[in-house]
């Protein structure tokens, strides 16, 4: 892809199928000031096998991927699409990735605007796979004040619950498993 101005890689994982690497993040393309989801696959020697920019979303808004995990079902990434802090729009995306070319085999979009009766944009920052095939997504909603959340999905990627009690102008950035099967979260917050 020779139109990329620059790329920001936000996460990289090993691909156990071939001992390679899958990296995700976002790219700026054609000197346009909007982010596009970006994926790149490296082989075990660190040589690029393919790279992909996802152009399926509004070209005038930001879209990016923040975290990627490998499960028995495949490779999944979480991020945000069609985000604009000026207008307060944006949704969470969960995508299943084709490891052969970077295409999205399936994708699910979550929008909390109706749930909260707000127009803040939603960010998906971290993805935690569960043993039942579901996920917990951690992120934030850019309302005033911003709040963090945990979104629990079942194996069909349907919402089971939403914990939005993580207030104080913050967001959930990482979900860390504990030996007893529970987890803790880390993130960032505005401190006065």
TIRORO-467941 format. One record per residue (C-alpha): x, y, z; residue number from 1. Coordinates in Angstrom, 3 decimals. Layout:
# TIRORO-467941
X  Y  Z  NUM
...
END
This chain:
# TIRORO-467941
0.000  0.000  0.000  1
1.882  3.075  -1.151  2
-0.599  5.762  -0.090  3
-0.038  5.421  3.662  4
1.293  8.562  5.329  5
2.011  6.811  8.609  6
0.846  3.899  10.738  7
0.324  3.538  14.480  8
0.497  -0.051  15.788  9
-1.456  -0.436  19.011  10
-1.216  -4.192  19.585  11
0.699  -7.237  18.347  12
0.195  -10.925  19.068  13
1.876  -14.183  18.048  14
-0.036  -16.313  15.580  15
0.425  -19.857  16.906  16
-0.746  -21.363  13.609  17
2.468  -20.268  11.842  18
4.678  -18.714  14.584  19
4.200  -15.328  12.925  20
2.699  -12.062  14.165  21
-0.520  -10.112  13.664  22
-0.424  -6.374  14.352  23
-3.357  -3.971  14.409  24
-3.859  -0.235  14.824  25
-4.654  2.561  12.404  26
-3.227  4.324  9.381  27
-3.498  7.792  7.908  28
-3.944  7.517  4.168  29
-3.656  9.978  1.253  30
-2.907  12.947  3.526  31
-6.473  12.774  4.833  32
-6.688  13.478  8.552  33
-8.854  10.496  9.424  34
-7.767  7.165  10.852  35
-8.530  3.860  9.117  36
-8.243  0.391  10.705  37
-4.899  -1.137  9.758  38
-3.676  -4.745  9.988  39
-0.345  -6.283  9.028  40
0.740  -9.938  9.120  41
4.386  -10.925  9.541  42
5.874  -14.389  9.178  43
8.105  -16.023  11.808  44
11.130  -14.136  10.409  45
9.391  -10.756  10.748  46
8.841  -10.398  6.987  47
5.599  -8.765  5.861  48
3.115  -11.218  4.333  49
0.283  -8.739  3.810  50
-1.086  -5.449  5.058  51
-4.616  -4.152  4.920  52
-6.451  -0.878  5.434  53
-10.169  -1.294  6.090  54
-12.063  1.394  4.139  55
-15.591  0.172  4.887  56
-16.560  3.037  7.180  57
-17.303  6.747  6.864  58
-14.195  8.267  5.196  59
-14.727  11.568  7.024  60
-14.565  10.024  10.504  61
-11.945  8.094  12.508  62
-11.950  4.312  12.766  63
-9.257  2.194  14.418  64
-8.455  -1.117  16.082  65
-7.083  -1.217  19.643  66
-6.716  -4.834  20.734  67
-6.490  -8.290  19.163  68
-6.790  -11.771  20.691  69
-6.576  -15.366  19.515  70
-9.252  -17.862  20.596  71
-10.278  -21.370  19.534  72
-12.707  -19.652  17.150  73
-10.027  -17.507  15.456  74
-8.585  -14.003  15.674  75
-10.709  -11.112  16.949  76
-10.049  -7.377  17.160  77
-11.900  -4.622  18.988  78
-11.895  -0.925  18.197  79
-14.036  2.044  17.279  80
-15.618  3.106  14.002  81
-16.973  6.380  12.669  82
-15.694  8.376  15.659  83
-15.749  12.148  15.837  84
-15.157  14.000  19.081  85
-16.636  17.209  17.645  86
-20.012  15.680  16.822  87
-20.042  13.005  19.531  88
-20.606  9.989  17.293  89
-18.861  6.641  17.196  90
-19.494  2.967  17.848  91
-17.616  -0.075  19.117  92
-16.637  -2.753  16.616  93
-15.734  -6.384  17.235  94
-14.334  -8.099  14.143  95
-13.271  -11.642  13.325  96
-10.136  -11.500  11.150  97
-9.160  -13.717  8.220  98
-5.512  -14.495  8.942  99
-4.820  -15.141  5.234  100
-5.554  -11.593  4.033  101
-6.844  -9.342  6.838  102
-10.457  -9.281  5.673  103
-13.159  -9.163  8.322  104
-14.967  -12.512  8.239  105
-17.666  -11.137  10.497  106
-18.229  -7.973  12.499  107
-20.509  -6.769  15.263  108
-21.225  -3.120  16.079  109
-22.346  -1.862  19.492  110
-23.846  1.600  20.000  111
-24.799  2.774  23.490  112
-26.408  6.099  22.490  113
-29.969  4.808  22.876  114
-29.112  2.966  26.093  115
-27.683  6.095  27.719  116
-29.834  8.647  25.916  117
-26.601  10.413  25.044  118
-24.597  11.229  21.934  119
-21.116  10.414  23.231  120
-18.899  8.203  21.123  121
-17.949  4.758  22.336  122
-14.386  3.403  22.342  123
-13.484  -0.292  22.481  124
-9.977  -0.488  23.990  125
-9.482  -4.024  25.262  126
-10.837  -7.484  24.546  127
-10.876  -10.411  26.979  128
-11.931  -13.870  25.706  129
-14.019  -16.078  27.993  130
-14.047  -19.872  28.162  131
-17.684  -20.032  26.977  132
-16.797  -18.381  23.633  133
-17.942  -14.938  24.724  134
-15.939  -11.800  25.438  135
-15.679  -8.884  27.806  136
-14.931  -5.595  26.061  137
-13.501  -2.709  28.075  138
-13.597  0.885  26.920  139
-15.021  4.308  27.470  140
-17.808  6.614  26.388  141
-16.789  10.139  25.491  142
-19.645  11.977  27.169  143
-19.194  14.669  29.789  144
-17.937  13.355  32.069  145
-16.404  10.386  30.277  146
-17.044  7.002  31.862  147
-15.517  3.565  31.514  148
-17.467  0.395  30.928  149
-17.276  -3.389  30.676  150
-19.501  -5.048  28.068  151
-20.114  -8.817  28.452  152
-20.965  -10.726  25.250  153
-22.159  -14.312  24.907  154
-20.766  -16.801  22.373  155
-23.106  -15.360  19.690  156
-21.691  -11.874  20.418  157
-24.970  -10.669  21.957  158
-24.890  -8.333  24.949  159
-25.319  -10.132  28.287  160
-24.632  -7.182  30.570  161
-23.074  -3.754  30.637  162
-21.265  -2.383  33.691  163
-21.007  1.356  33.287  164
-20.332  2.222  36.921  165
-16.699  3.071  36.199  166
-17.015  6.844  36.467  167
-14.590  9.689  37.167  168
-13.727  10.693  33.615  169
-11.999  7.406  32.838  170
-11.857  4.425  30.503  171
-10.974  0.743  30.831  172
-7.718  0.074  28.939  173
-6.803  -3.475  29.966  174
-8.537  -6.505  31.470  175
-6.203  -8.766  33.455  176
-7.245  -12.328  34.416  177
-6.825  -13.637  37.967  178
-6.198  -17.278  38.971  179
-9.733  -17.677  40.363  180
-11.339  -16.890  36.977  181
-12.229  -13.294  37.808  182
-10.382  -10.277  36.452  183
-9.256  -6.785  37.328  184
-9.198  -3.766  35.066  185
-6.724  -0.989  34.531  186
-7.269  2.274  32.771  187
-6.838  5.978  32.909  188
-8.694  8.751  34.646  189
-8.611  12.495  34.898  190
-7.237  13.447  38.314  191
-8.034  16.879  39.706  192
END
